[in-house]
């Protein structure tokens, strides 16, 4: 999500006075995560959490990434120096 998109959404919410429900917000975050992966090509779960859902726990982001891997648009990468999965 670009800054312009974020500003537009904030403006729209201010005009309507309504915040999106949690399900809508979860979908928005998932699409934003997918867009970030497309743009940056590689990111850790922690980086994506800080960028898109800083108030959520890391497990929530890991679950979101797991779902994206299962559906196909994201892959998991194991970095050789760490031996741990990053995705």
C-alpha positions as CSV (number, residue, x, y, z in Angstrom):
1,X,0.0,0.0,0.0
2,X,1.4,3.4,-0.9
3,X,1.2,6.5,1.2
4,X,-1.4,7.8,-1.2
5,X,-3.6,4.7,-0.7
6,X,-3.3,5.0,3.0
7,X,-4.2,8.7,3.0
8,X,-7.2,8.0,0.7
9,X,-8.5,5.3,3.1
10,X,-8.1,7.5,6.1
11,X,-9.9,10.3,4.3
12,X,-12.7,7.9,3.3
13,X,-13.0,6.6,6.9
14,X,-13.1,10.2,8.2
15,X,-15.9,11.1,5.8
16,X,-18.0,8.1,6.7
17,X,-17.1,8.0,10.3
18,X,-16.9,4.2,10.1
19,X,-13.9,2.0,10.8
20,X,-13.8,-1.3,8.8
21,X,-14.8,-4.4,10.6
22,X,-12.0,-6.8,11.7
23,X,-12.6,-9.2,8.8
24,X,-12.3,-6.3,6.3
25,X,-9.2,-5.1,8.0
26,X,-7.6,-8.6,7.9
27,X,-8.3,-8.8,4.2
28,X,-6.7,-5.3,3.7
29,X,-3.6,-6.4,5.6
30,X,-3.3,-9.7,3.6
31,X,-3.5,-7.8,0.3
32,X,-1.0,-5.2,1.5
33,X,1.4,-8.1,2.6
34,X,1.0,-9.7,-0.8
35,X,1.8,-6.3,-2.5
36,X,4.9,-5.9,-0.3
37,X,6.1,-9.3,-1.3
38,X,5.6,-8.5,-4.9
39,X,7.5,-5.2,-4.5
40,X,10.4,-6.3,-2.3
41,X,10.5,-10.0,-3.4
42,X,11.8,-11.1,0.0
43,X,10.8,-10.1,3.5
44,X,10.7,-11.7,6.9
45,X,7.5,-12.2,8.8
46,X,8.7,-9.6,11.4
47,X,9.4,-7.0,8.7
48,X,5.9,-7.5,7.2
49,X,4.3,-7.4,10.7
50,X,6.1,-4.1,11.5
51,X,5.1,-2.6,8.2
52,X,1.4,-3.7,8.0
53,X,0.2,-4.8,11.5
54,X,2.5,-3.4,14.2
55,X,-0.2,-3.9,16.8
56,X,-0.6,-7.6,16.0
57,X,1.5,-10.5,17.2
58,X,4.1,-12.2,15.0
59,X,2.1,-15.5,15.0
60,X,-0.8,-13.7,13.3
61,X,1.6,-12.6,10.4
62,X,3.1,-16.1,10.2
63,X,-0.4,-17.6,9.8
64,X,-1.2,-15.0,7.1
65,X,2.0,-15.9,5.3
66,X,1.3,-19.7,5.7
67,X,-2.1,-19.1,4.1
68,X,-0.5,-17.2,1.2
69,X,2.0,-20.1,0.7
70,X,-0.7,-22.7,0.7
71,X,-2.6,-20.7,-1.9
72,X,0.5,-20.2,-4.1
73,X,1.4,-16.5,-4.3
74,X,4.1,-16.7,-1.7
75,X,7.0,-19.0,-1.0
76,X,9.2,-19.8,1.9
77,X,12.9,-19.4,1.8
78,X,15.5,-20.8,4.2
79,X,18.5,-18.6,4.5
80,X,21.7,-20.6,4.6
81,X,23.4,-18.5,7.3
82,X,20.6,-18.9,9.8
83,X,19.1,-22.4,9.1
84,X,15.7,-20.9,9.9
85,X,12.8,-20.3,7.6
86,X,12.1,-16.8,6.6
87,X,9.0,-15.8,4.8
